[in-house]
Amino acid sequence: MQEIYLDNSATTKTLPEVAELMCKIMTEDYGNPSSMHHMGVAAENYLREASKTFAGILGCSEKNIFYTSGGTESDNMAIIGGARALERRGRHLITTRIEHPAVLNTMKYLEDNGFSVTYLGTDKSGRISLDELESALTPDTILVSIMHTNNEIGSLQPVGEAGKLIKEKCPECYFHVDAVQGFGKAHIDPVKMNIDLMSASSHKIHGAKGCGLLYIGEGVRIVPISYGGGQQKGLRSGTENVPGIAGMAMAAGKLYKDYDADVTKLYELKKSFIERIRNIDGVTVNGLVPNDPDMITETAPHIISVSVKDVRAEVLLHSLEAQGVYVSAGSACSSHKRAPSATLVSIGLDKDLLESTIRISMSVFTTGEELDIAAAAMEETIPQLRRFKRR
């Protein structure tokens, strides 16, 4: 039975050439980049080349690039470190209701420690209102965190417009963007978009798990949240994950090399798949702007959120799994929790659909044939499951 992996927003397959490079570093060029001998210098050179790659992609200086263990640490480092650096000036933070738990739970931690947080709502397509953001900004606001791409429904936030607004009204306020789902699938220019802090993750872009990136803009000061040997200018101590960083840089370079063709292909696949599954009785596609397939490029190219009336997400997920089709119920970081998805609640999804929503997420390696098989499986399975429920 052919296996069709459509859970790429949870994690992606590591590219073979990335794995090969990482293996070489781990078994041959395994020096500590802080060591002064030639093995250490060789390891340090991998870090320098990686930073050069990321700086080229993001349009920034190599000194703006810092490495972490993944998106969660990058978010924590940016939000906690940024808030602590500016807390003498104010203690008000702004984020959205649809952020990843790595942001929402970090905000909760800061609330428990004396900060106040404003949570922005969204429209039915999952986009924030710039007017609401403007109204929330006060002289006490020190940090705003808005995700680039929603990990559940694929809505894109007006990050550039938000950054401009924040800097016009609160010039000293830091703007953090969680770009874990957007990096590799969108052109993001932190300088032009007024982004002070930006998070990305390796395993979302065909690199390995356990590695991430944090962009820190010019003049941005954050307080370290971990302490040790003073690596990375003392902002993130600990021996750098040289294999992971080099692998992440290789993966990112390959994605952005063929970016235009890959993203065009993904949008074509997404549109075709949506047009087909919309013909299934009781199926709703979430996050479209304004619920119109012709506006598909206003959403992420790789994420499709589908609600199925009268069919529980877990039941559909396992039924598709039995046919070799792998999707997720909501997001991988929230699918084990009983609480309804904050994202689906925010877009006003009907209550009877909150536990009936699956996420289909593609990669640049997803084929039209795979999506045809997945759509056919859904066309056959959904009516059967609905009849079973009625009995």
Beta strands, then each sheet from edge to edge (+ up, - down):
strand 1: 4-5
strand 2: 65-68
strand 3: 92-96
strand 4: 116-120
strand 5: 141-145
strand 6: 174-178
strand 7: 197-201
strand 8: 212-216
strand 9: 283-286
strand 10: 303-308
strand 11: 325-326
strand 12: 357-361
sheet 1: 1+ 11+
sheet 2: 2+ 8- 7+ 6+ 5+ 3+ 4+
sheet 3: 9+ 10- 12+
end
